[in-house]
């Protein structure tokens, strides 16, 4: 479970922007989504765990090929690789931004991104064995960090951008749909980690623990975001604005937390890309995915998150729905579609 938390830490909590995008922008209706997203995430991780154990698949590329055939499996594997590559670029950009802000050296952005990539590669060279420990650190730090932000009654005084209009305010259908995309995107992101670490685990237990961990983090994080009010929703990195109430110490705490989240997710994503390549990716898929990831890097961190994540999230929701339907037929009917 902790390895799965490590895989999604950077996409959900590093900057707080993702929380605004998928939840806070719906106002009070966000609590419906906060209750719904962990259920989706837990069910999908349990499904992947069950499928991986039943079919001996250790990557989503292999699983999709066995479920859908070689051609459709290749398309599904390409889509999954797109999500992983986009996430890797976002994590590198986030780590680079923290390096540029925190390191008193020239080319701080490159140092921040380079150190994060080096750590991710070292974790993969050790067979991802440190990943559960990184997940434990990210989970503990996330609950403590967002919990402390939520308990601070002071209003933020530092603003970098203006307020935004909430077009989806109090819309419970939008909250449910965004929560579905969020849960599916994170389940797809962590799918290779689930398939690798969940081979011998009980699917229901994995799903229950993963859903509970996500619910705990979302609840405290939503409480923290609520402290900033509507004006906070227009900020590129909401956690920085909230932590500014603590002065210089807040800056360093926020930078350290964001960097930890970025590194843990980057390590999991790199491992996922390696597993997909071993699962039989073609050269064309690899080139296409890297090209799209490079384009995302040129668009910048904020636009990549605001535009890329929702789009890929919906595609991943469709992918996992297809996996669920096909897996049900295969497992129930003994492999006879």
Secondary structure, 3 states (H helix, E strand, C coil): CHHHHHHHHHHHCCCCHHHHHHCHHHHHHHHHHHHHHHHHHHHHHHHHHHHHHHHCCCCHHHHHHHHHCHHHHHHHHHHHHHHHHHHHHHHHHHHHHHHHHHCCCCCHHHHHHHHHHHHHHHHHHCCCCCHHHHHHHHHHHHHHHHHHHHHCCCCCCCCCCCCCCCCCCCCHHHHHHHHHHHHHHHHHHCHHHHHHHCCCCCHHHHHHHHHHHHHHHHHHHHHHHHCCHHHHCCCCCHHHHHHHHHCHHHHHHHHHHHHHHHHHHHHHHHHHHHHHHHCCCCHHHHHHHHHHHHHHHHHCHHHHHHHHHHHHHHHHHHHHHHHHHHHHHHHHCCCCC
